Amino acid sequence: MDYPSLTNCSGRYIVKALVRLGGFEIKKGSKHFWKVCHIETNKCFTLPNRKPLKKGLVWSLVRDFLQPAGYSEGEIFKELWC
């Protein structure tokens, strides 16, 4: 599979991609963060609201939060391509 570079992702872009993926509750935390919770598993992830996010943070979101929640790489990278 061809992976995106994930080097120019902003927090706002990732929040929009998660809304398109579906199954998430997104709350505005402090003025610099979002709290993203998966509805079925009740796992949460704190996402900074800045641009660009570090590549390792975005990969940990994919690897440690989205894939265990049941999303395949194809579904994730269809929406999250930055």
mmCIF file as gemmi writes it, N, C-alpha and C atoms, coordinates in Angstrom:
data_model
loop_
_atom_site.group_PDB
_atom_site.id
_atom_site.type_symbol
_atom_site.label_atom_id
_atom_site.label_alt_id
_atom_site.label_comp_id
_atom_site.label_asym_id
_atom_site.label_entity_id
_atom_site.label_seq_id
_atom_site.pdbx_PDB_ins_code
_atom_site.Cartn_x
_atom_site.Cartn_y
_atom_site.Cartn_z
_atom_site.occupancy
_atom_site.B_iso_or_equiv
_atom_site.pdbx_formal_charge
_atom_site.auth_seq_id
_atom_site.auth_asym_id
_atom_site.pdbx_PDB_model_num
ATOM 1 N N . MET Axp A 1 ? 0.847 -1.185 0 1 0 ? 1 A 1
ATOM 2 C CA . MET Axp A 1 ? 0 0 0 1 0 ? 1 A 1
ATOM 3 C C . MET Axp A 1 ? 0.884 1.238 0 1 0 ? 1 A 1
ATOM 4 N N . ASP Axp A 2 ? 0.459 2.24 -0.72 1 0 ? 2 A 1
ATOM 5 C CA . ASP Axp A 2 ? 1.17 3.505 -0.801 1 0 ? 2 A 1
ATOM 6 C C . ASP Axp A 2 ? 0.745 4.381 0.377 1 0 ? 2 A 1
ATOM 7 N N . TYR Axp A 3 ? 1.687 4.748 1.233 1 0 ? 3 A 1
ATOM 8 C CA . TYR Axp A 3 ? 1.384 5.528 2.426 1 0 ? 3 A 1
ATOM 9 C C . TYR Axp A 3 ? 1.607 7.011 2.169 1 0 ? 3 A 1
ATOM 10 N N . PRO Axp A 4 ? 0.788 7.869 2.761 1 0 ? 4 A 1
ATOM 11 C CA . PRO Axp A 4 ? 1.032 9.309 2.658 1 0 ? 4 A 1
ATOM 12 C C . PRO Axp A 4 ? 2.234 9.685 3.511 1 0 ? 4 A 1
ATOM 13 N N . SER Axp A 5 ? 2.791 10.845 3.255 1 0 ? 5 A 1
ATOM 14 C CA . SER Axp A 5 ? 3.982 11.266 4.005 1 0 ? 5 A 1
ATOM 15 C C . SER Axp A 5 ? 3.638 11.704 5.426 1 0 ? 5 A 1
ATOM 16 N N . LEU Axp A 6 ? 2.435 12.203 5.658 1 0 ? 6 A 1
ATOM 17 C CA . LEU Axp A 6 ? 1.952 12.645 6.979 1 0 ? 6 A 1
ATOM 18 C C . LEU Axp A 6 ? 2.869 13.685 7.606 1 0 ? 6 A 1
ATOM 19 N N . THR Axp A 7 ? 3.476 14.526 6.791 1 0 ? 7 A 1
ATOM 20 C CA . THR Axp A 7 ? 4.378 15.537 7.332 1 0 ? 7 A 1
ATOM 21 C C . THR Axp A 7 ? 3.75 16.924 7.386 1 0 ? 7 A 1
ATOM 22 N N . ASN Axp A 8 ? 2.631 17.129 6.741 1 0 ? 8 A 1
ATOM 23 C CA . ASN Axp A 8 ? 2.038 18.46 6.707 1 0 ? 8 A 1
ATOM 24 C C . ASN Axp A 8 ? 0.604 18.439 7.229 1 0 ? 8 A 1
ATOM 25 N N . CYS Axp A 9 ? 0.323 17.607 8.224 1 0 ? 9 A 1
ATOM 26 C CA . CYS Axp A 9 ? -1.028 17.498 8.781 1 0 ? 9 A 1
ATOM 27 C C . CYS Axp A 9 ? -1.225 18.539 9.882 1 0 ? 9 A 1
ATOM 28 N N . SER Axp A 10 ? -2.369 19.157 9.876 1 0 ? 10 A 1
ATOM 29 C CA . SER Axp A 10 ? -2.722 20.047 10.982 1 0 ? 10 A 1
ATOM 30 C C . SER Axp A 10 ? -3.737 19.332 11.864 1 0 ? 10 A 1
ATOM 31 N N . GLY Axp A 11 ? -3.89 19.804 13.075 1 0 ? 11 A 1
ATOM 32 C CA . GLY Axp A 11 ? -4.872 19.23 13.982 1 0 ? 11 A 1
ATOM 33 C C . GLY Axp A 11 ? -6.281 19.354 13.443 1 0 ? 11 A 1
ATOM 34 N N . ARG Axp A 12 ? -6.581 20.474 12.828 1 0 ? 12 A 1
ATOM 35 C CA . ARG Axp A 12 ? -7.912 20.712 12.259 1 0 ? 12 A 1
ATOM 36 C C . ARG Axp A 12 ? -8.203 19.732 11.122 1 0 ? 12 A 1
ATOM 37 N N . TYR Axp A 13 ? -7.202 19.457 10.278 1 0 ? 13 A 1
ATOM 38 C CA . TYR Axp A 13 ? -7.382 18.515 9.172 1 0 ? 13 A 1
ATOM 39 C C . TYR Axp A 13 ? -7.663 17.111 9.702 1 0 ? 13 A 1
ATOM 40 N N . ILE Axp A 14 ? -6.941 16.697 10.734 1 0 ? 14 A 1
ATOM 41 C CA . ILE Axp A 14 ? -7.141 15.36 11.292 1 0 ? 14 A 1
ATOM 42 C C . ILE Axp A 14 ? -8.516 15.246 11.936 1 0 ? 14 A 1
ATOM 43 N N . VAL Axp A 15 ? -8.972 16.283 12.611 1 0 ? 15 A 1
ATOM 44 C CA . VAL Axp A 15 ? -10.315 16.267 13.2 1 0 ? 15 A 1
ATOM 45 C C . VAL Axp A 15 ? -11.367 16.111 12.107 1 0 ? 15 A 1
ATOM 46 N N . LYS Axp A 16 ? -11.22 16.825 10.991 1 0 ? 16 A 1
ATOM 47 C CA . LYS Axp A 16 ? -12.174 16.697 9.887 1 0 ? 16 A 1
ATOM 48 C C . LYS Axp A 16 ? -12.136 15.294 9.29 1 0 ? 16 A 1
ATOM 49 N N . ALA Axp A 17 ? -10.94 14.7 9.189 1 0 ? 17 A 1
ATOM 50 C CA . ALA Axp A 17 ? -10.821 13.342 8.66 1 0 ? 17 A 1
ATOM 51 C C . ALA Axp A 17 ? -11.489 12.336 9.594 1 0 ? 17 A 1
ATOM 52 N N . LEU Axp A 18 ? -11.356 12.535 10.9 1 0 ? 18 A 1
ATOM 53 C CA . LEU Axp A 18 ? -11.995 11.628 11.86 1 0 ? 18 A 1
ATOM 54 C C . LEU Axp A 18 ? -13.515 11.749 11.826 1 0 ? 18 A 1
ATOM 55 N N . VAL Axp A 19 ? -14.012 12.941 11.583 1 0 ? 19 A 1
ATOM 56 C CA . VAL Axp A 19 ? -15.463 13.129 11.446 1 0 ? 19 A 1
ATOM 57 C C . VAL Axp A 19 ? -15.953 12.374 10.213 1 0 ? 19 A 1
ATOM 58 N N . ARG Axp A 20 ? -15.194 12.443 9.11 1 0 ? 20 A 1
ATOM 59 C CA . ARG Axp A 20 ? -15.572 11.7 7.904 1 0 ? 20 A 1
ATOM 60 C C . ARG Axp A 20 ? -15.502 10.194 8.135 1 0 ? 20 A 1
ATOM 61 N N . LEU Axp A 21 ? -14.539 9.731 8.93 1 0 ? 21 A 1
ATOM 62 C CA . LEU Axp A 21 ? -14.427 8.306 9.242 1 0 ? 21 A 1
ATOM 63 C C . LEU Axp A 21 ? -15.622 7.836 10.059 1 0 ? 21 A 1
ATOM 64 N N . GLY Axp A 22 ? -16.078 8.662 10.981 1 0 ? 22 A 1
ATOM 65 C CA . GLY Axp A 22 ? -17.253 8.361 11.785 1 0 ? 22 A 1
ATOM 66 C C . GLY Axp A 22 ? -16.933 7.564 13.033 1 0 ? 22 A 1
ATOM 67 N N . GLY Axp A 23 ? -17.794 7.669 14.038 1 0 ? 23 A 1
ATOM 68 C CA . GLY Axp A 23 ? -17.64 6.909 15.265 1 0 ? 23 A 1
ATOM 69 C C . GLY Axp A 23 ? -16.829 7.605 16.336 1 0 ? 23 A 1
ATOM 70 N N . PHE Axp A 24 ? -16.616 8.905 16.206 1 0 ? 24 A 1
ATOM 71 C CA . PHE Axp A 24 ? -15.812 9.644 17.171 1 0 ? 24 A 1
ATOM 72 C C . PHE Axp A 24 ? -16.603 10.791 17.762 1 0 ? 24 A 1
ATOM 73 N N . GLU Axp A 25 ? -16.324 11.076 19.016 1 0 ? 25 A 1
ATOM 74 C CA . GLU Axp A 25 ? -16.874 12.251 19.677 1 0 ? 25 A 1
ATOM 75 C C . GLU Axp A 25 ? -15.705 13.211 19.865 1 0 ? 25 A 1
ATOM 76 N N . ILE Axp A 26 ? -15.843 14.415 19.354 1 0 ? 26 A 1
ATOM 77 C CA . ILE Axp A 26 ? -14.744 15.371 19.39 1 0 ? 26 A 1
ATOM 78 C C . ILE Axp A 26 ? -15.165 16.547 20.25 1 0 ? 26 A 1
ATOM 79 N N . LYS Axp A 27 ? -14.355 16.813 21.275 1 0 ? 27 A 1
ATOM 80 C CA . LYS Axp A 27 ? -14.626 17.916 22.194 1 0 ? 27 A 1
ATOM 81 C C . LYS Axp A 27 ? -13.469 18.9 22.116 1 0 ? 27 A 1
ATOM 82 N N . LYS Axp A 28 ? -13.81 20.153 22.146 1 0 ? 28 A 1
ATOM 83 C CA . LYS Axp A 28 ? -12.786 21.187 22.193 1 0 ? 28 A 1
ATOM 84 C C . LYS Axp A 28 ? -12.289 21.261 23.623 1 0 ? 28 A 1
ATOM 85 N N . GLY Axp A 29 ? -11.015 21.003 23.821 1 0 ? 29 A 1
ATOM 86 C CA . GLY Axp A 29 ? -10.439 21.058 25.156 1 0 ? 29 A 1
ATOM 87 C C . GLY Axp A 29 ? -10.08 22.489 25.491 1 0 ? 29 A 1
ATOM 88 N N . SER Axp A 30 ? -8.86 22.694 25.929 1 0 ? 30 A 1
ATOM 89 C CA . SER Axp A 30 ? -8.4 24.062 26.135 1 0 ? 30 A 1
ATOM 90 C C . SER Axp A 30 ? -8.271 24.712 24.761 1 0 ? 30 A 1
ATOM 91 N N . LYS Axp A 31 ? -7.781 25.907 24.709 1 0 ? 31 A 1
ATOM 92 C CA . LYS Axp A 31 ? -7.782 26.571 23.415 1 0 ? 31 A 1
ATOM 93 C C . LYS Axp A 31 ? -6.736 26.027 22.449 1 0 ? 31 A 1
ATOM 94 N N . HIS Axp A 32 ? -5.902 25.103 22.891 1 0 ? 32 A 1
ATOM 95 C CA . HIS Axp A 32 ? -4.871 24.557 22.015 1 0 ? 32 A 1
ATOM 96 C C . HIS Axp A 32 ? -5.017 23.061 21.752 1 0 ? 32 A 1
ATOM 97 N N . PHE Axp A 33 ? -6.069 22.424 22.234 1 0 ? 33 A 1
ATOM 98 C CA . PHE Axp A 33 ? -6.196 20.976 22.095 1 0 ? 33 A 1
ATOM 99 C C . PHE Axp A 33 ? -7.628 20.559 21.784 1 0 ? 33 A 1
ATOM 100 N N . TRP Axp A 34 ? -7.76 19.381 21.147 1 0 ? 34 A 1
ATOM 101 C CA . TRP Axp A 34 ? -9.02 18.692 20.989 1 0 ? 34 A 1
ATOM 102 C C . TRP Axp A 34 ? -8.919 17.366 21.717 1 0 ? 34 A 1
ATOM 103 N N . LYS Axp A 35 ? -10.026 16.907 22.257 1 0 ? 35 A 1
ATOM 104 C CA . LYS Axp A 35 ? -10.084 15.584 22.865 1 0 ? 35 A 1
ATOM 105 C C . LYS Axp A 35 ? -10.962 14.731 21.958 1 0 ? 35 A 1
ATOM 106 N N . VAL Axp A 36 ? -10.365 13.689 21.395 1 0 ? 36 A 1
ATOM 107 C CA . VAL Axp A 36 ? -11.044 12.806 20.456 1 0 ? 36 A 1
ATOM 108 C C . VAL Axp A 36 ? -11.296 11.484 21.166 1 0 ? 36 A 1
ATOM 109 N N . CYS Axp A 37 ? -12.567 11.071 21.263 1 0 ? 37 A 1
ATOM 110 C CA . CYS Axp A 37 ? -12.921 9.809 21.919 1 0 ? 37 A 1
ATOM 111 C C . CYS Axp A 37 ? -13.657 8.914 20.936 1 0 ? 37 A 1
ATOM 112 N N . HIS Axp A 38 ? -13.265 7.654 20.904 1 0 ? 38 A 1
ATOM 113 C CA . HIS Axp A 38 ? -13.973 6.668 20.078 1 0 ? 38 A 1
ATOM 114 C C . HIS Axp A 38 ? -15.205 6.236 20.857 1 0 ? 38 A 1
ATOM 115 N N . ILE Axp A 39 ? -16.346 6.263 20.225 1 0 ? 39 A 1
ATOM 116 C CA . ILE Axp A 39 ? -17.611 6.037 20.916 1 0 ? 39 A 1
ATOM 117 C C . ILE Axp A 39 ? -17.738 4.607 21.443 1 0 ? 39 A 1
ATOM 118 N N . GLU Axp A 40 ? -17.34 3.612 20.66 1 0 ? 40 A 1
ATOM 119 C CA . GLU Axp A 40 ? -17.524 2.222 21.07 1 0 ? 40 A 1
ATOM 120 C C . GLU Axp A 40 ? -16.527 1.762 22.128 1 0 ? 40 A 1
ATOM 121 N N . THR Axp A 41 ? -15.254 2.149 21.98 1 0 ? 41 A 1
ATOM 122 C CA . THR Axp A 41 ? -14.227 1.652 22.904 1 0 ? 41 A 1
ATOM 123 C C . THR Axp A 41 ? -13.968 2.595 24.072 1 0 ? 41 A 1
ATOM 124 N N . ASN Axp A 42 ? -14.463 3.82 24.012 1 0 ? 42 A 1
ATOM 125 C CA . ASN Axp A 42 ? -14.247 4.854 25.03 1 0 ? 42 A 1
ATOM 126 C C . ASN Axp A 42 ? -12.782 5.204 25.226 1 0 ? 42 A 1
ATOM 127 N N . LYS Axp A 43 ? -11.931 4.922 24.245 1 0 ? 43 A 1
ATOM 128 C CA . LYS Axp A 43 ? -10.536 5.358 24.302 1 0 ? 43 A 1
ATOM 129 C C . LYS Axp A 43 ? -10.463 6.777 23.778 1 0 ? 43 A 1
ATOM 130 N N . CYS Axp A 44 ? -9.59 7.573 24.396 1 0 ? 44 A 1
ATOM 131 C CA . CYS Axp A 44 ? -9.471 8.975 24.019 1 0 ? 44 A 1
ATOM 132 C C . CYS Axp A 44 ? -8.045 9.3 23.596 1 0 ? 44 A 1
ATOM 133 N N . PHE Axp A 45 ? -7.932 10.33 22.785 1 0 ? 45 A 1
ATOM 134 C CA . PHE Axp A 45 ? -6.651 10.792 22.273 1 0 ? 45 A 1
ATOM 135 C C . PHE Axp A 45 ? -6.678 12.313 22.313 1 0 ? 45 A 1
ATOM 136 N N . THR Axp A 46 ? -5.645 12.929 22.831 1 0 ? 46 A 1
ATOM 137 C CA . THR Axp A 46 ? -5.559 14.38 22.866 1 0 ? 46 A 1
ATOM 138 C C . THR Axp A 46 ? -4.766 14.834 21.651 1 0 ? 46 A 1
ATOM 139 N N . LEU Axp A 47 ? -5.355 15.719 20.876 1 0 ? 47 A 1
ATOM 140 C CA . LEU Axp A 47 ? -4.772 16.157 19.616 1 0 ? 47 A 1
ATOM 141 C C . LEU Axp A 47 ? -4.477 17.646 19.672 1 0 ? 47 A 1
ATOM 142 N N . PRO Axp A 48 ? -3.222 18.045 19.484 1 0 ? 48 A 1
ATOM 143 C CA . PRO Axp A 48 ? -2.898 19.471 19.506 1 0 ? 48 A 1
ATOM 144 C C . PRO Axp A 48 ? -3.496 20.198 18.302 1 0 ? 48 A 1
ATOM 145 N N . ASN Axp A 49 ? -3.827 21.44 18.499 1 0 ? 49 A 1
ATOM 146 C CA . ASN Axp A 49 ? -4.371 22.273 17.434 1 0 ? 49 A 1
ATOM 147 C C . ASN Axp A 49 ? -3.252 23.163 16.907 1 0 ? 49 A 1
ATOM 148 N N . ARG Axp A 50 ? -2.372 22.569 16.122 1 0 ? 50 A 1
ATOM 149 C CA . ARG Axp A 50 ? -1.298 23.357 15.523 1 0 ? 50 A 1
ATOM 150 C C . ARG Axp A 50 ? -0.949 22.774 14.169 1 0 ? 50 A 1
ATOM 151 N N . LYS Axp A 51 ? -0.186 23.515 13.425 1 0 ? 51 A 1
ATOM 152 C CA . LYS Axp A 51 ? 0.24 23.064 12.111 1 0 ? 51 A 1
ATOM 153 C C . LYS Axp A 51 ? 1.719 23.335 11.973 1 0 ? 51 A 1
ATOM 154 N N . PRO Axp A 52 ? 2.492 22.442 11.506 1 0 ? 52 A 1
ATOM 155 C CA . PRO Axp A 52 ? 2.2 21.035 11.255 1 0 ? 52 A 1
ATOM 156 C C . PRO Axp A 52 ? 2.397 20.201 12.517 1 0 ? 52 A 1
ATOM 157 N N . LEU Axp A 53 ? 1.703 19.092 12.573 1 0 ? 53 A 1
ATOM 158 C CA . LEU Axp A 53 ? 1.911 18.143 13.663 1 0 ? 53 A 1
ATOM 159 C C . LEU Axp A 53 ? 3.134 17.3 13.342 1 0 ? 53 A 1
ATOM 160 N N . LYS Axp A 54 ? 3.788 16.809 14.362 1 0 ? 54 A 1
ATOM 161 C CA . LYS Axp A 54 ? 4.953 15.966 14.128 1 0 ? 54 A 1
ATOM 162 C C . LYS Axp A 54 ? 4.504 14.634 13.543 1 0 ? 54 A 1
ATOM 163 N N . LYS Axp A 55 ? 5.316 14.124 12.642 1 0 ? 55 A 1
ATOM 164 C CA . LYS Axp A 55 ? 4.994 12.891 11.925 1 0 ? 55 A 1
ATOM 165 C C . LYS Axp A 55 ? 4.795 11.715 12.886 1 0 ? 55 A 1
ATOM 166 N N . GLY Axp A 56 ? 5.59 11.636 13.934 1 0 ? 56 A 1
ATOM 167 C CA . GLY Axp A 56 ? 5.47 10.549 14.899 1 0 ? 56 A 1
ATOM 168 C C . GLY Axp A 56 ? 4.15 10.579 15.646 1 0 ? 56 A 1
ATOM 169 N N . LEU Axp A 57 ? 3.641 11.774 15.935 1 0 ? 57 A 1
ATOM 170 C CA . LEU Axp A 57 ? 2.349 11.899 16.61 1 0 ? 57 A 1
ATOM 171 C C . LEU Axp A 57 ? 1.223 11.391 15.723 1 0 ? 57 A 1
ATOM 172 N N . VAL Axp A 58 ? 1.274 11.729 14.45 1 0 ? 58 A 1
ATOM 173 C CA . VAL Axp A 58 ? 0.227 11.288 13.527 1 0 ? 58 A 1
ATOM 174 C C . VAL Axp A 58 ? 0.287 9.766 13.348 1 0 ? 58 A 1
ATOM 175 N N . TRP Axp A 59 ? 1.498 9.205 13.232 1 0 ? 59 A 1
ATOM 176 C CA . TRP Axp A 59 ? 1.619 7.758 13.095 1 0 ? 59 A 1
ATOM 177 C C . TRP Axp A 59 ? 1.162 7.048 14.364 1 0 ? 59 A 1
ATOM 178 N N . SER Axp A 60 ? 1.427 7.613 15.532 1 0 ? 60 A 1
ATOM 179 C CA . SER Axp A 60 ? 0.951 6.972 16.765 1 0 ? 60 A 1
ATOM 180 C C . SER Axp A 60 ? -0.573 7.033 16.847 1 0 ? 60 A 1
ATOM 181 N N . LEU Axp A 61 ? -1.166 8.092 16.336 1 0 ? 61 A 1
ATOM 182 C CA . LEU Axp A 61 ? -2.626 8.169 16.259 1 0 ? 61 A 1
ATOM 183 C C . LEU Axp A 61 ? -3.166 7.028 15.404 1 0 ? 61 A 1
ATOM 184 N N . VAL Axp A 62 ? -2.544 6.801 14.265 1 0 ? 62 A 1
ATOM 185 C CA . VAL Axp A 62 ? -2.995 5.738 13.359 1 0 ? 62 A 1
ATOM 186 C C . VAL Axp A 62 ? -2.747 4.365 13.972 1 0 ? 62 A 1
ATOM 187 N N . ARG Axp A 63 ? -1.534 4.137 14.439 1 0 ? 63 A 1
ATOM 188 C CA . ARG Axp A 63 ? -1.107 2.806 14.89 1 0 ? 63 A 1
ATOM 189 C C . ARG Axp A 63 ? -1.701 2.424 16.247 1 0 ? 63 A 1
ATOM 190 N N . ASP Axp A 64 ? -1.74 3.357 17.189 1 0 ? 64 A 1
ATOM 191 C CA . ASP Axp A 64 ? -2.126 3.035 18.563 1 0 ? 64 A 1
ATOM 192 C C . ASP Axp A 64 ? -3.579 3.372 18.902 1 0 ? 64 A 1
ATOM 193 N N . PHE Axp A 65 ? -4.241 4.166 18.066 1 0 ? 65 A 1
ATOM 194 C CA . PHE Axp A 65 ? -5.604 4.592 18.391 1 0 ? 65 A 1
ATOM 195 C C . PHE Axp A 65 ? -6.622 4.127 17.35 1 0 ? 65 A 1
ATOM 196 N N . LEU Axp A 66 ? -6.35 4.349 16.076 1 0 ? 66 A 1
ATOM 197 C CA . LEU Axp A 66 ? -7.337 4.031 15.045 1 0 ? 66 A 1
ATOM 198 C C . LEU Axp A 66 ? -7.369 2.551 14.676 1 0 ? 66 A 1
ATOM 199 N N . GLN Axp A 67 ? -6.207 1.937 14.509 1 0 ? 67 A 1
ATOM 200 C CA . GLN Axp A 67 ? -6.199 0.518 14.135 1 0 ? 67 A 1
ATOM 201 C C . GLN Axp A 67 ? -6.763 -0.38 15.232 1 0 ? 67 A 1
ATOM 202 N N . PRO Axp A 68 ? -6.429 -0.188 16.527 1 0 ? 68 A 1
ATOM 203 C CA . PRO Axp A 68 ? -7.079 -1.008 17.556 1 0 ? 68 A 1
ATOM 204 C C . PRO Axp A 68 ? -8.589 -0.766 17.672 1 0 ? 68 A 1
ATOM 205 N N . ALA Axp A 69 ? -9.055 0.38 17.196 1 0 ? 69 A 1
ATOM 206 C CA . ALA Axp A 69 ? -10.49 0.669 17.226 1 0 ? 69 A 1
ATOM 207 C C . ALA Axp A 69 ? -11.237 -0.049 16.106 1 0 ? 69 A 1
ATOM 208 N N . GLY Axp A 70 ? -10.501 -0.735 15.21 1 0 ? 70 A 1
ATOM 209 C CA . GLY Axp A 70 ? -11.153 -1.529 14.186 1 0 ? 70 A 1
ATOM 210 C C . GLY Axp A 70 ? -11.117 -0.957 12.785 1 0 ? 70 A 1
ATOM 211 N N . TYR Axp A 71 ? -10.364 0.104 12.56 1 0 ? 71 A 1
ATOM 212 C CA . TYR Axp A 71 ? -10.273 0.693 11.229 1 0 ? 71 A 1
ATOM 213 C C . TYR Axp A 71 ? -9.064 0.104 10.508 1 0 ? 71 A 1
ATOM 214 N N . SER Axp A 72 ? -9.239 -0.216 9.232 1 0 ? 72 A 1
ATOM 215 C CA . SER Axp A 72 ? -8.13 -0.752 8.443 1 0 ? 72 A 1
ATOM 216 C C . SER Axp A 72 ? -7.288 0.399 7.9 1 0 ? 72 A 1
ATOM 217 N N . GLU Axp A 73 ? -6.082 0.078 7.449 1 0 ? 73 A 1
ATOM 218 C CA . GLU Axp A 73 ? -5.216 1.114 6.884 1 0 ? 73 A 1
ATOM 219 C C . GLU Axp A 73 ? -5.852 1.753 5.659 1 0 ? 73 A 1
ATOM 220 N N . GLY Axp A 74 ? -6.544 0.965 4.865 1 0 ? 74 A 1
ATOM 221 C CA . GLY Axp A 74 ? -7.21 1.505 3.68 1 0 ? 74 A 1
ATOM 222 C C . GLY Axp A 74 ? -8.255 2.545 4.03 1 0 ? 74 A 1
ATOM 223 N N . GLU Axp A 75 ? -9.06 2.26 5.046 1 0 ? 75 A 1
ATOM 224 C CA . GLU Axp A 75 ? -10.085 3.219 5.489 1 0 ? 75 A 1
ATOM 225 C C . GLU Axp A 75 ? -9.452 4.48 6.05 1 0 ? 75 A 1
ATOM 226 N N . ILE Axp A 76 ? -8.399 4.298 6.831 1 0 ? 76 A 1
ATOM 227 C CA . ILE Axp A 76 ? -7.758 5.452 7.475 1 0 ? 76 A 1
ATOM 228 C C . ILE Axp A 76 ? -7.123 6.363 6.441 1 0 ? 76 A 1
ATOM 229 N N . PHE Axp A 77 ? -6.318 5.783 5.54 1 0 ? 77 A 1
ATOM 230 C CA . PHE Axp A 77 ? -5.57 6.615 4.589 1 0 ? 77 A 1
ATOM 231 C C . PHE Axp A 77 ? -6.418 7.114 3.438 1 0 ? 77 A 1
ATOM 232 N N . LYS Axp A 78 ? -7.63 6.589 3.302 1 0 ? 78 A 1
ATOM 233 C CA . LYS Axp A 78 ? -8.56 7.157 2.328 1 0 ? 78 A 1
ATOM 234 C C . LYS Axp A 78 ? -8.998 8.546 2.797 1 0 ? 78 A 1
ATOM 235 N N . GLU Axp A 79 ? -9.185 8.714 4.087 1 0 ? 79 A 1
ATOM 236 C CA . GLU Axp A 79 ? -9.613 9.996 4.645 1 0 ? 79 A 1
ATOM 237 C C . GLU Axp A 79 ? -8.442 10.88 5.089 1 0 ? 79 A 1
ATOM 238 N N . LEU Axp A 80 ? -7.375 10.25 5.536 1 0 ? 80 A 1
ATOM 239 C CA . LEU Axp A 80 ? -6.244 10.979 6.125 1 0 ? 80 A 1
ATOM 240 C C . LEU Axp A 80 ? -5.081 10.951 5.15 1 0 ? 80 A 1
ATOM 241 N N . TRP Axp A 81 ? -5.03 11.918 4.28 1 0 ? 81 A 1
ATOM 242 C CA . TRP Axp A 81 ? -3.967 11.958 3.278 1 0 ? 81 A 1
ATOM 243 C C . TRP Axp A 81 ? -3.401 13.372 3.255 1 0 ? 81 A 1
ATOM 244 N N . CYS Axp A 82 ? -2.306 13.551 3.979 1 0 ? 82 A 1
ATOM 245 C CA . CYS Axp A 82 ? -1.7 14.885 4.022 1 0 ? 82 A 1
ATOM 246 C C . CYS Axp A 82 ? -0.189 14.794 3.981 1 0 ? 82 A 1
